[in-house]
Amino acid sequence: MNFSNEQLERYSRHIILKEVGAKGQEKILNSKVLIVGTGGLGAPAAMYLAAAGVGTIGLVDYDKVDLSNLQRQIIHRTKDIGKDKVISGKETINEMNPDVNVITYHEWISSKNIIDIINDKDYDFIIDGTDNFPAKFLINDACVLIKKPFSHAGIIRFEGQTMTYVPGEGPCYRCVFQDPPPKDAVPTCRQAGVLGVMGGIIGTIQATEALKYILGVGELLTGYLLTFDALKMEFRKIKISKRKSCQVCGIHPSIKELIDYMKPQCDLKEDHK
Amino acid sequence: MNIKVNGNDQKIDREYTVKELLDVLNVKMKEYVTVQLNDEILSRDDFDKIIVKDGDTVEFLYYMGGGSR
């Protein structure tokens, strides 16, 4: 690949790294990352991946930008209120880096479309930036079934967690969390609040994992759950194991088709109450 | 006896089942917590069968959603 002079300058701090170099930057420019949810986690992840030069970024979200999003979802601006989040996200990325091709999916994910979305551009890596457990289990199961690596993350109040799944290399999200909790059993950010920076810290770790995976460098959070407590300013990297009885990646998996734990339409209605 | 709970040393007076330990340690959200005992993630059905012994390492792992809206 021949870099333009502008690209050589834009990515010079990457290219100078021995772990990246021109070859690695070429890998980044040829890579495709799908980001599900352009909110607290997805916004910073998308922005850093765009700045890094990830060639194709897919954004999935059905939501519109709301004033209450702007405290943390830094890809959206005050002028974007009312706009579809995927459009607002695409506009910000286009302003940041013209090398990036942004594909938008203005949809709620479900068992009907998630695999088609991932296969649409044959994405290399998926970032789960969703806010609900039906979506998190759906992304996990889809990635396990079609053998795609992904980064899970969650944030609430002053806490966050993240782990990376790589097919055949370690536990999946369901190994650890088995099934979604009952609706309303676990508080959401809307109910419990979240310090705006949490998405920045954890979402940026997700972007770091995506870049390391693309470059093939370092050690991923595969087989580890990283937890972060901002009040104690404490990270813990907890070793986690594959669960033999895991319903989707265990020895005798019972899940062979995707499950819709919640109809997306219901969620939509609730949002507008 | 001594066990390790989420990375911290914890003294307990005797052996307990996992189910009992959740009460003894007053673990938050005990209906939904994931328990990993010495690198093995336990099935919820086994909480009242498996006994936590001296020197064991216990991790309580919590659901965390958040992110988008």
Interface residues (C-beta under 8 A of the other chain):
Chain A: G37 T38 G39 G40 L41 G42 D61 D63 D66 N69 D128 G129 T130 D131 N132 F133 K136 A153 G154 I155 I156 E159 G160 Q161 P171 C175 V176 F177 Q178 P181 A185 V186 T188 C189 R190 V194 M198 G199 L225 R236 I238 K239 I240 S241 R243 S245 D271
Chain B: N6 G7 M29 E31 Y32 T34 Q36 D39 E40 I41 S43 R44 E59 L61 Y62 Y63 M64 G65 G66 G67 S68 R69
